Amino acid sequence: MRRRDKGKVTHDRCSGRSQLLNGTLQLLYGIIFNPGNGWTIWAFVPFNSIFVLHRCGYSVVALPTESIFNSMKAKKKIIIVGATGTMGKYLAAAFEKEHDVIRVGTTGGDFQVDITSTGSIERLFQKTGSFDALICTAGPTYVGPWKNMTDKEFRKGLEGKLMGQINLVLIGQHYVNPKGSFTLITGALTYEPVINFANASAANGAVEGFVRAAAIELENDVRINAVSPTVIENSPQYFPFFQDIPVTMKQLEYGFRKSVFGANTGQVIKPYWESR
């Protein structure tokens, strides 16, 4: 049986041997975990170790906690392609508080790129140099009635949202730092198509297939994910097309944070699931 009293954790079965002062632990920046079964675990970040208490006994295990926490806090060089659009502007403003953000747009931003041109993408990376993370929120597609769709219209999404993002990865893999990441944009249209957006649905599904395949082949622990939102709250012009609850910009941000700063790879992150 375990009880808490002001400032200390006491195990009644052997109280004399397993009293820990919470105040001292907080001064040491200890982080507590309670996995159950009689275990209490404290991570002592300054001492680069883990303190494990089990009922009457304890042990200290050396783990690279300092490097883990430093990697979470380390400033990253993040390229945002589509940084002049609604999503990109918001993400750039959010991430630049903690990291070095390079804004890339078609005509604006720090650098310009035409993602339908491999030559333009290559020149972009030659200018930006190596990077830790690339986020893409750009991806032109054809929006319009199905009866007007021809090969020409359909290729807009294939060359833009699909091949544009694929080529950012194929070329960018030679510039991304080890343990870096790519985060591409898809959307709920993959699973919930709506009228006039067939081109986007097809492109989204293909990008997600590419993400899953690329994840098992990228080298140097480089990760890749896609973020798949439904309509976002800052794009009310699209509300009439989507009978859905808009994703908040904060939900969108944390979908991208999960990809950039998390450990997952080959995943399709769906922030709209949490909005329902």
FENHU-V68771 format. One record per run of one state. SS is the DSSP state (H for helix, E for strand, - for the rest). FROM is the first residue (numbers start at 1). TO is the last residue. Records with the same first field share a line. If there is no record, write none. Layout:
# FENHU-V68771
SS=FROM-TO + FROM-TO
This chain:
# FENHU-V68771
-=1-1 + 6-7 + 15-19 + 28-29 + 37-38 + 45-48 + 55-56 + 63-64 + 74-76 + 82-85 + 96-99 + 106-108 + 110-110 + 113-117 + 129-130 + 137-145 + 149-150 + 173-175 + 186-187 + 191-197 + 216-222 + 228-231 + 233-235 + 242-246 + 248-248 + 262-267 + 270-270 + 276-276
E=2-5 + 8-11 + 20-21 + 30-36 + 39-44 + 49-54 + 57-62 + 77-81 + 100-105 + 109-109 + 111-112 + 131-136 + 176-185 + 223-227 + 232-232 + 247-247 + 268-269
H=12-14 + 22-27 + 65-73 + 86-95 + 118-128 + 146-148 + 151-172 + 188-190 + 198-215 + 236-241 + 249-261 + 271-275
